[in-house]
Amino acid sequence: MEWYVILCIIVGALIIVVLVILAWYFSYINPSPTGKITDNIFVVRTGIVNSYVYIKDSTKILIDTGTSEKKLVEGLSEIGVELSTINHVFLTHSDPDHIGGISLFDHANVNFGVKSKIKNPEKYNFLDDSEIIDVQGIKVQSINTPGHRLGHTAYLIDDEFLFTGDALRLKNGEVRTFLRFISLDYEKMKRTIESLAELGNISILFTAHNGFTTNFEKAIEKWRKVRRKD
């Protein structure tokens, strides 16, 4: 076989791989653009992932820090939030695309789920399952959500806003499992979603890679049916 034929085969194979990756990206990853969601909730897109800012009176908290310091700072600037005014940060887990801007918050109280693995753990707080803390009038409840990563944690804020990180994804307004092949325990992930389905009075469900929904009841409905069959 001539060398140029081999080269064409290799190039063709690489093109196919790139097309498959792009198809996967647009099928599974669809973060919201940076901007305002409600009067007190803002989203920041840093590449493939969303971070969220929650504001109550003069207090601001951040859920996840995105893929990089630069992109996070740019996003916060776009929504008019100064980095120095965020004194409490809540991380859903320690994957690089969620903690990319963590070094910007040496001045802040930074929280992970209790089983999270992170360098320099002495710098951070670790929250137990169902632990509730008061952040200057903002109620934050940690919810252990195993499956995607060890120590993965969702946060229920003021009893109605649920931030789920990579515990699940949204597709066509419905809750689905997150990507199986990059998650540690798929069966635990399904049990996690079934547990989240038992929550009531959720106004908005936020994900890290697939935006958010204001119709929690419809989005989670089939997972409640699964639980009833058990």
Backbone as CSV, one residue per row, in Angstrom:
resi,resn,N_x,N_y,N_z,CA_x,CA_y,CA_z,C_x,C_y,C_z
1,MET,0.854,-1.200,0.000,0.000,0.000,0.000,0.884,1.242,0.000
2,GLU,0.583,2.164,-0.933,1.371,3.393,-1.047,1.216,4.260,0.200
3,TRP,2.260,5.050,0.502,2.253,5.868,1.713,1.127,6.882,1.722
4,TYR,0.827,7.448,0.509,-0.220,8.475,0.473,-1.606,7.887,0.724
5,VAL,-1.775,6.615,0.397,-3.051,5.946,0.692,-3.201,5.771,2.200
6,ILE,-2.101,5.373,2.843,-2.105,5.223,4.304,-2.383,6.565,4.972
7,LEU,-1.738,7.619,4.426,-1.943,8.962,4.979,-3.411,9.384,4.852
8,CYS,-4.024,9.111,3.713,-5.434,9.454,3.516,-6.340,8.715,4.489
9,ILE,-6.005,7.451,4.744,-6.794,6.655,5.694,-6.693,7.254,7.094
10,ILE,-5.455,7.618,7.489,-5.248,8.203,8.814,-5.990,9.517,8.955
11,VAL,-5.859,10.394,7.936,-6.549,11.693,7.966,-8.060,11.499,8.015
12,GLY,-8.558,10.563,7.224,-9.999,10.286,7.225,-10.489,9.811,8.581
13,ALA,-9.689,8.934,9.213,-10.049,8.441,10.538,-10.068,9.568,11.557
14,LEU,-9.090,10.477,11.474,-9.044,11.616,12.398,-10.252,12.526,12.208
15,ILE,-10.639,12.736,10.964,-11.820,13.569,10.693,-13.070,12.939,11.304
16,ILE,-13.199,11.637,11.157,-14.353,10.935,11.727,-14.373,11.080,13.241
17,VAL,-13.192,10.925,13.882,-13.102,11.076,15.335,-13.535,12.468,15.762
18,VAL,-13.060,13.499,15.035,-13.429,14.884,15.358,-14.929,15.086,15.212
19,LEU,-15.512,14.539,14.157,-16.959,14.685,13.946,-17.754,13.985,15.046
20,VAL,-17.271,12.832,15.477,-17.944,12.106,16.567,-17.885,12.923,17.851
21,ILE,-16.714,13.507,18.137,-16.561,14.325,19.343,-17.484,15.529,19.287
22,LEU,-17.571,16.185,18.136,-18.459,17.344,17.989,-19.923,16.941,18.166
23,ALA,-20.289,15.790,17.605,-21.668,15.312,17.752,-21.979,15.055,19.221
24,TRP,-21.021,14.434,19.916,-21.191,14.197,21.360,-21.349,15.513,22.106
25,TYR,-20.512,16.488,21.781,-20.544,17.773,22.467,-21.912,18.430,22.334
26,PHE,-22.415,18.524,21.105,-23.682,19.223,20.898,-24.883,18.406,21.380
27,SER,-24.699,17.109,21.531,-25.783,16.266,22.028,-25.910,16.340,23.540
28,TYR,-24.780,16.443,24.245,-24.789,16.324,25.693,-24.458,17.608,26.449
29,ILE,-23.722,18.504,25.837,-23.245,19.689,26.539,-23.890,20.940,25.956
30,ASN,-24.667,21.624,26.766,-25.365,22.809,26.275,-25.564,23.813,27.411
31,PRO,-24.473,24.435,27.896,-24.597,25.376,29.021,-25.366,26.634,28.626
32,SER,-25.900,27.299,29.633,-26.591,28.566,29.396,-25.570,29.678,29.170
33,PRO,-25.923,30.687,28.372,-25.023,31.828,28.196,-24.985,32.683,29.461
34,THR,-23.906,33.385,29.654,-23.769,34.272,30.810,-24.887,35.307,30.819
35,GLY,-25.498,35.507,31.989,-26.556,36.501,32.073,-27.417,36.360,33.311
36,LYS,-28.520,37.050,33.306,-29.449,37.093,34.433,-30.536,36.038,34.261
37,ILE,-30.807,35.292,35.328,-31.883,34.308,35.310,-33.105,34.850,36.045
38,THR,-32.897,35.287,37.278,-33.937,35.966,38.048,-33.311,37.230,38.627
39,ASP,-34.090,37.972,39.410,-33.557,39.197,40.002,-32.352,38.941,40.891
40,ASN,-32.239,37.732,41.439,-31.130,37.462,42.361,-30.274,36.256,41.983
41,ILE,-30.480,35.697,40.796,-29.660,34.569,40.350,-29.086,34.860,38.967
42,PHE,-27.773,34.691,38.839,-27.079,34.936,37.588,-26.259,33.711,37.210
43,VAL,-26.103,33.504,35.905,-25.316,32.384,35.412,-24.073,32.916,34.702
44,VAL,-22.966,32.219,34.889,-21.719,32.541,34.198,-21.288,31.303,33.427
45,ARG,-21.095,31.478,32.126,-20.601,30.359,31.320,-19.094,30.494,31.143
46,THR,-18.369,29.424,31.496,-16.929,29.376,31.249,-16.663,28.141,30.400
47,GLY,-16.730,28.294,29.100,-16.548,27.151,28.212,-17.713,26.196,28.271
48,ILE,-17.461,24.964,28.732,-18.489,23.917,28.697,-19.310,23.843,29.974
49,VAL,-19.087,24.736,30.913,-19.731,24.593,32.223,-20.307,25.920,32.705
50,ASN,-21.365,25.829,33.504,-21.972,27.002,34.134,-21.621,27.079,35.613
51,SER,-21.352,28.306,36.060,-21.302,28.635,37.483,-22.484,29.545,37.747
52,TYR,-22.875,29.654,39.025,-24.046,30.465,39.357,-23.750,31.385,40.531
53,VAL,-24.274,32.598,40.443,-24.172,33.565,41.529,-25.566,33.778,42.105
54,TYR,-25.668,33.635,43.409,-26.931,33.837,44.117,-26.764,35.037,45.043
55,ILE,-27.685,35.989,44.934,-27.566,37.253,45.673,-28.796,37.465,46.543
56,LYS,-28.547,37.837,47.786,-29.637,38.182,48.695,-29.196,39.379,49.524
57,ASP,-29.903,40.481,49.359,-29.475,41.754,49.948,-28.059,42.051,49.442
58,SER,-27.095,42.180,50.330,-25.728,42.470,49.880,-24.824,41.246,49.874
59,THR,-25.401,40.078,50.177,-24.615,38.846,50.259,-24.634,38.104,48.922
60,LYS,-23.468,37.645,48.500,-23.348,36.915,47.239,-22.623,35.598,47.492
61,ILE,-23.190,34.530,46.961,-22.509,33.242,47.023,-22.338,32.713,45.601
62,LEU,-21.342,31.862,45.424,-21.025,31.307,44.111,-21.085,29.793,44.170
63,ILE,-21.735,29.193,43.176,-21.767,27.742,43.069,-20.882,27.342,41.898
64,ASP,-19.777,26.664,42.190,-18.753,26.235,41.247,-17.984,27.430,40.666
65,THR,-16.728,27.169,40.288,-15.857,28.264,39.855,-15.413,28.142,38.404
66,GLY,-16.007,27.220,37.652,-15.763,27.170,36.223,-14.431,26.579,35.802
67,THR,-14.112,26.791,34.536,-12.956,26.137,33.936,-11.649,26.887,34.150
68,SER,-11.705,28.210,34.360,-10.458,28.962,34.504,-10.695,30.274,35.230
69,GLU,-9.645,30.801,35.816,-9.725,32.091,36.503,-10.132,33.187,35.533
70,LYS,-9.478,33.225,34.386,-9.717,34.281,33.411,-11.175,34.313,32.958
71,LYS,-11.705,33.161,32.593,-13.084,33.108,32.103,-14.082,33.445,33.200
72,LEU,-13.789,33.028,34.424,-14.698,33.345,35.526,-14.709,34.842,35.802
73,VAL,-13.547,35.442,35.852,-13.463,36.884,36.094,-14.192,37.655,34.993
74,GLU,-14.005,37.244,33.754,-14.685,37.907,32.634,-16.200,37.765,32.764
75,GLY,-16.655,36.566,33.137,-18.090,36.347,33.279,-18.691,37.142,34.418
76,LEU,-18.000,37.179,35.546,-18.495,37.965,36.677,-18.562,39.446,36.323
77,SER,-17.581,39.913,35.597,-17.582,41.312,35.165,-18.769,41.603,34.258
78,GLU,-19.089,40.637,33.399,-20.205,40.814,32.463,-21.535,40.956,33.187
79,ILE,-21.699,40.281,34.317,-22.962,40.388,35.058,-22.879,41.438,36.174
80,GLY,-21.756,42.146,36.250,-21.622,43.250,37.190,-21.340,42.844,38.616
81,VAL,-20.668,41.711,38.802,-20.340,41.233,40.153,-18.830,41.312,40.365
82,GLU,-18.419,41.981,41.417,-17.002,42.065,41.742,-16.573,40.820,42.515
83,LEU,-15.445,40.291,42.113,-14.928,39.079,42.733,-14.817,39.214,44.248
84,SER,-14.354,40.346,44.711,-14.103,40.553,46.143,-15.367,40.538,46.979
85,THR,-16.533,40.671,46.330,-17.796,40.698,47.073,-18.367,39.301,47.300
86,ILE,-17.734,38.280,46.725,-18.173,36.898,46.926,-17.340,36.294,48.050
87,ASN,-17.964,36.056,49.185,-17.244,35.557,50.347,-17.565,34.109,50.704
88,HIS,-18.470,33.496,49.938,-18.821,32.104,50.189,-18.961,31.379,48.850
89,VAL,-18.244,30.263,48.725,-18.240,29.479,47.491,-18.608,28.038,47.825
90,PHE,-19.459,27.448,46.996,-19.889,26.063,47.202,-19.557,25.259,45.943
91,LEU,-18.725,24.244,46.113,-18.296,23.408,44.995,-19.073,22.109,44.975
92,THR,-19.609,21.745,43.800,-20.344,20.484,43.697,-19.397,19.290,43.709
93,HIS,-18.204,19.461,43.133,-17.174,18.416,43.171,-15.870,19.014,42.665
94,SER,-14.832,18.195,42.646,-13.490,18.736,42.412,-12.937,18.479,41.014
95,ASP,-13.786,18.213,40.026,-13.309,18.109,38.649,-12.734,19.449,38.185
96,PRO,-11.722,19.425,37.313,-11.060,20.664,36.891,-11.983,21.718,36.303
97,ASP,-13.035,21.301,35.587,-13.922,22.289,34.968,-14.853,22.952,35.986
98,HIS,-14.824,22.500,37.231,-15.653,23.096,38.276,-14.837,23.892,39.292
99,ILE,-13.537,23.625,39.351,-12.701,24.315,40.339,-11.604,25.147,39.678
100,GLY,-11.783,25.441,38.382,-10.753,26.165,37.652,-10.433,27.542,38.200
101,GLY,-11.412,28.164,38.870,-11.187,29.500,39.417,-11.055,29.534,40.923
102,ILE,-10.832,28.370,41.535,-10.864,28.289,42.998,-9.781,29.131,43.665
103,SER,-8.637,29.293,43.012,-7.539,30.048,43.638,-7.839,31.533,43.766
104,LEU,-8.904,31.988,43.124,-9.309,33.393,43.242,-9.980,33.686,44.578
105,PHE,-10.280,32.636,45.351,-11.120,32.817,46.537,-10.406,32.489,47.839
106,ASP,-9.138,32.856,47.919,-8.415,32.691,49.178,-9.025,33.536,50.292
107,HIS,-9.753,34.582,49.894,-10.391,35.464,50.876,-11.732,34.926,51.347
108,ALA,-12.220,33.855,50.712,-13.599,33.410,50.925,-13.670,32.102,51.705
109,ASN,-14.881,31.788,52.149,-15.202,30.526,52.789,-15.583,29.554,51.668
110,VAL,-14.761,28.534,51.428,-14.959,27.622,50.303,-15.364,26.243,50.820
111,ASN,-16.446,25.700,50.261,-17.058,24.478,50.783,-17.130,23.365,49.736
112,PHE,-16.881,22.133,50.190,-17.043,20.919,49.392,-17.909,19.934,50.171
113,GLY,-18.354,18.883,49.483,-18.985,17.764,50.161,-17.954,16.998,50.961
114,VAL,-18.387,16.329,52.001,-17.481,15.767,52.997,-16.519,14.710,52.438
115,LYS,-16.876,13.997,51.402,-16.007,12.951,50.878,-15.169,13.393,49.679
116,SER,-15.187,14.669,49.390,-14.448,15.181,48.231,-12.949,15.038,48.415
117,LYS,-12.259,14.788,47.312,-10.801,14.702,47.303,-10.259,15.952,46.610
118,ILE,-9.453,16.720,47.339,-8.929,17.974,46.821,-7.570,18.254,47.453
119,LYS,-6.677,18.845,46.701,-5.370,19.204,47.251,-5.530,20.272,48.327
120,ASN,-4.663,20.237,49.290,-4.670,21.205,50.391,-6.038,21.279,51.080
121,PRO,-6.565,20.153,51.541,-7.906,20.137,52.142,-8.041,21.042,53.359
122,GLU,-6.938,21.363,54.010,-6.992,22.227,55.190,-7.493,23.630,54.861
123,LYS,-7.511,23.987,53.602,-7.945,25.325,53.196,-9.462,25.435,53.075
124,TYR,-10.153,24.271,53.119,-11.571,24.269,52.782,-12.438,23.698,53.906
125,ASN,-13.746,23.955,53.786,-14.730,23.363,54.690,-15.386,22.180,53.982
126,PHE,-15.739,21.155,54.748,-16.372,19.979,54.171,-17.706,19.738,54.864
127,LEU,-18.769,19.730,54.070,-20.128,19.673,54.590,-20.681,18.259,54.554
128,ASP,-21.324,17.867,55.645,-21.987,16.571,55.709,-23.278,16.592,54.905
129,ASP,-23.788,15.399,54.613,-25.076,15.286,53.940,-26.166,15.939,54.782
130,SER,-26.987,16.759,54.130,-28.116,17.460,54.761,-27.680,18.522,55.769
131,GLU,-26.408,18.857,55.784,-25.960,19.928,56.674,-26.515,21.267,56.185
132,ILE,-26.982,22.067,57.114,-27.563,23.369,56.776,-26.713,24.465,57.405
133,ILE,-26.341,25.434,56.587,-25.608,26.578,57.108,-26.315,27.855,56.698
134,ASP,-26.140,28.869,57.518,-26.739,30.170,57.245,-25.636,31.126,56.796
135,VAL,-25.781,31.640,55.575,-24.808,32.582,55.036,-25.452,33.969,55.021
136,GLN,-25.394,34.617,56.145,-25.950,35.976,56.275,-27.369,36.063,55.708
137,GLY,-28.193,35.123,56.140,-29.594,35.134,55.719,-29.918,34.233,54.552
138,ILE,-28.906,33.648,53.928,-29.124,32.678,52.855,-29.002,31.273,53.441
139,LYS,-30.047,30.493,53.289,-30.035,29.124,53.790,-29.468,28.191,52.724
140,VAL,-28.404,27.491,53.068,-27.776,26.556,52.135,-27.767,25.161,52.759
141,GLN,-28.383,24.212,52.073,-28.387,22.823,52.530,-27.586,21.969,51.551
142,SER,-26.600,21.254,52.067,-25.822,20.344,51.222,-26.569,19.016,51.099
143,ILE,-26.523,18.430,49.904,-27.185,17.154,49.656,-26.178,16.215,48.999
144,ASN,-25.856,15.141,49.673,-24.936,14.164,49.114,-25.543,13.550,47.856
145,THR,-24.830,13.650,46.735,-25.354,13.151,45.457,-24.302,12.282,44.767
146,PRO,-24.058,11.086,45.290,-23.015,10.218,44.730,-23.376,9.688,43.350
147,GLY,-22.353,9.262,42.647,-22.539,8.662,41.326,-21.500,9.156,40.347
148,HIS,-21.536,10.461,40.071,-20.564,11.015,39.126,-19.167,11.026,39.720
149,ARG,-19.038,11.555,40.925,-17.749,11.624,41.602,-17.920,11.380,43.100
150,LEU,-16.860,10.910,43.731,-16.843,10.760,45.171,-16.995,12.134,45.807
151,GLY,-17.919,12.249,46.746,-18.135,13.520,47.420,-18.995,14.508,46.661
152,HIS,-19.535,14.089,45.513,-20.376,15.023,44.742,-21.535,15.508,45.607
153,THR,-21.772,16.820,45.560,-22.765,17.444,46.435,-23.619,18.439,45.668
154,ALA,-24.926,18.357,45.864,-25.845,19.365,45.342,-26.167,20.336,46.473
155,TYR,-26.684,21.504,46.112,-27.005,22.519,47.116,-28.430,23.029,46.907
156,LEU,-29.210,22.943,47.965,-30.562,23.488,47.981,-30.508,24.823,48.706
157,ILE,-30.833,25.888,48.009,-30.698,27.229,48.562,-32.067,27.854,48.803
158,ASP,-32.229,28.330,50.020,-33.491,28.941,50.460,-34.695,28.061,50.147
159,ASP,-34.487,26.756,50.258,-35.544,25.737,50.164,-36.219,25.633,48.806
160,GLU,-35.717,26.335,47.782,-36.412,26.267,46.496,-35.518,26.269,45.268
161,PHE,-34.238,26.543,45.407,-33.344,26.582,44.252,-32.315,25.456,44.388
162,LEU,-32.349,24.511,43.445,-31.531,23.307,43.540,-30.423,23.336,42.490
163,PHE,-29.171,23.334,42.967,-28.000,23.362,42.103,-27.354,21.979,42.130
164,THR,-27.348,21.291,40.992,-27.029,19.866,40.984,-25.668,19.516,40.379
165,GLY,-24.925,20.469,39.866,-23.626,20.143,39.287,-23.746,19.082,38.212
166,ASP,-22.988,17.984,38.365,-23.018,16.883,37.404,-23.773,15.671,37.933
167,ALA,-24.653,15.887,38.890,-25.460,14.779,39.408,-26.440,14.274,38.363
168,LEU,-26.785,15.152,37.413,-27.749,14.814,36.370,-27.581,15.789,35.218
169,ARG,-28.328,15.569,34.169,-28.344,16.514,33.062,-29.785,16.720,32.610
170,LEU,-29.978,17.720,31.802,-31.291,17.999,31.233,-31.245,17.811,29.718
171,LYS,-32.267,17.187,29.185,-32.411,17.067,27.747,-33.883,17.179,27.397
172,ASN,-34.202,18.146,26.545,-35.591,18.396,26.152,-36.495,18.590,27.367
173,GLY,-35.952,19.266,28.387,-36.747,19.573,29.567,-36.914,18.424,30.537
174,GLU,-36.227,17.301,30.299,-36.346,16.140,31.174,-35.008,15.821,31.829
175,VAL,-35.067,15.335,33.054,-33.861,14.930,33.777,-33.381,13.586,33.244
176,ARG,-32.103,13.542,32.922,-31.449,12.307,32.493,-30.211,12.077,33.372
177,THR,-29.677,10.882,33.319,-28.415,10.629,34.001,-27.302,11.393,33.303
178,PHE,-26.265,11.735,34.053,-25.105,12.365,33.450,-24.329,11.301,32.674
179,LEU,-23.303,11.712,31.964,-22.593,10.823,31.060,-22.019,9.603,31.797
180,ARG,-22.470,8.446,31.381,-22.123,7.207,32.082,-20.630,6.905,32.042
181,PHE,-20.006,7.095,30.869,-18.626,6.632,30.713,-17.599,7.511,31.417
182,ILE,-18.030,8.675,31.936,-17.094,9.489,32.709,-17.556,9.638,34.162
183,SER,-18.441,8.754,34.592,-18.920,8.775,35.968,-18.473,7.515,36.698
184,LEU,-18.280,7.641,37.995,-17.717,6.539,38.779,-18.703,5.395,39.007
185,ASP,-19.959,5.716,39.295,-20.914,4.673,39.671,-22.290,5.025,39.109
186,TYR,-22.623,4.404,37.997,-23.865,4.742,37.287,-25.104,4.375,38.100
187,GLU,-25.067,3.254,38.796,-26.226,2.841,39.584,-26.476,3.812,40.738
188,LYS,-25.412,4.261,41.392,-25.574,5.263,42.448,-26.137,6.562,41.884
189,MET,-25.733,6.905,40.679,-26.243,8.114,40.049,-27.761,8.036,39.878
190,LYS,-28.240,6.894,39.437,-29.684,6.730,39.274,-30.413,6.831,40.615
191,ARG,-29.838,6.223,41.652,-30.448,6.308,42.978,-30.442,7.756,43.477
192,THR,-29.388,8.486,43.155,-29.307,9.898,43.524,-30.442,10.690,42.902
193,ILE,-30.679,10.475,41.613,-31.744,11.218,40.933,-33.102,10.868,41.514
194,GLU,-33.298,9.607,41.826,-34.559,9.202,42.446,-34.755,9.892,43.795
195,SER,-33.682,10.060,44.546,-33.777,10.751,45.835,-34.097,12.226,45.636
196,LEU,-33.452,12.855,44.665,-33.732,14.263,44.384,-35.182,14.456,43.921
197,ALA,-35.715,13.442,43.286,-37.105,13.530,42.814,-38.106,13.641,43.955
198,GLU,-37.683,13.260,45.155,-38.575,13.349,46.309,-38.662,14.763,46.882
199,LEU,-37.800,15.653,46.441,-37.832,17.032,46.937,-39.078,17.751,46.425
200,GLY,-39.604,18.627,47.258,-40.770,19.404,46.854,-40.484,20.890,46.855
201,ASN,-41.356,21.647,46.223,-41.287,23.109,46.212,-40.018,23.652,45.554
202,ILE,-39.488,22.920,44.567,-38.320,23.409,43.838,-38.777,24.348,42.731
203,SER,-38.314,25.588,42.792,-38.690,26.576,41.780,-37.856,26.441,40.513
204,ILE,-36.549,26.235,40.697,-35.649,26.112,39.550,-34.605,25.039,39.833
205,LEU,-34.377,24.190,38.851,-33.321,23.179,38.896,-32.186,23.634,37.984
206,PHE,-30.991,23.719,38.546,-29.825,24.184,37.790,-28.840,23.035,37.594
207,THR,-28.331,22.878,36.387,-27.282,21.899,36.113,-26.000,22.638,35.742
208,ALA,-24.909,21.882,35.679,-23.632,22.505,35.328,-23.421,22.600,33.820
209,HIS,-23.952,21.640,33.071,-23.634,21.576,31.638,-24.846,21.690,30.713
210,ASN,-26.038,21.709,31.279,-27.240,21.720,30.442,-28.252,22.781,30.864
211,GLY,-27.763,23.869,31.417,-28.660,24.954,31.765,-29.563,24.649,32.941
212,PHE,-30.791,25.131,32.868,-31.704,25.026,34.001,-33.137,24.866,33.508
213,THR,-34.027,24.508,34.438,-35.448,24.436,34.114,-36.266,25.028,35.250
214,THR,-37.339,25.711,34.890,-38.265,26.257,35.882,-39.444,25.313,36.107
215,ASN,-39.407,24.164,35.460,-40.481,23.174,35.637,-39.891,21.881,36.207
216,PHE,-39.525,21.943,37.464,-38.918,20.795,38.131,-39.846,19.595,38.132
217,GLU,-41.119,19.823,38.394,-42.074,18.717,38.505,-42.127,17.898,37.229
218,LYS,-42.209,18.564,36.101,-42.262,17.848,34.826,-40.923,17.200,34.515
219,ALA,-39.831,17.915,34.787,-38.506,17.402,34.443,-38.169,16.121,35.191
220,ILE,-38.603,16.014,36.435,-38.203,14.910,37.305,-39.269,13.822,37.406
221,GLU,-40.401,14.029,36.737,-41.577,13.176,36.923,-41.291,11.688,36.758
222,LYS,-40.597,11.283,35.721,-40.413,9.849,35.480,-39.560,9.191,36.568
223,TRP,-38.710,9.985,37.236,-37.877,9.430,38.293,-38.689,9.185,39.554
224,ARG,-39.760,9.924,39.744,-40.672,9.649,40.847,-41.424,8.347,40.582
225,LYS,-41.763,8.104,39.345,-42.449,6.866,38.995,-41.550,5.663,39.224
226,VAL,-40.255,5.819,38.948,-39.305,4.736,39.195,-39.286,4.395,40.670
227,ARG,-39.224,5.428,41.507,-39.180,5.193,42.955,-40.447,4.485,43.432
228,ARG,-41.598,4.844,42.867,-42.850,4.225,43.310,-42.895,2.726,42.959
229,LYS,-42.205,2.322,41.899,-42.211,0.917,41.480,-41.306,0.046,42.356
230,ASP,-40.340,0.671,43.017,-39.386,-0.091,43.853,-40.073,-0.698,45.083
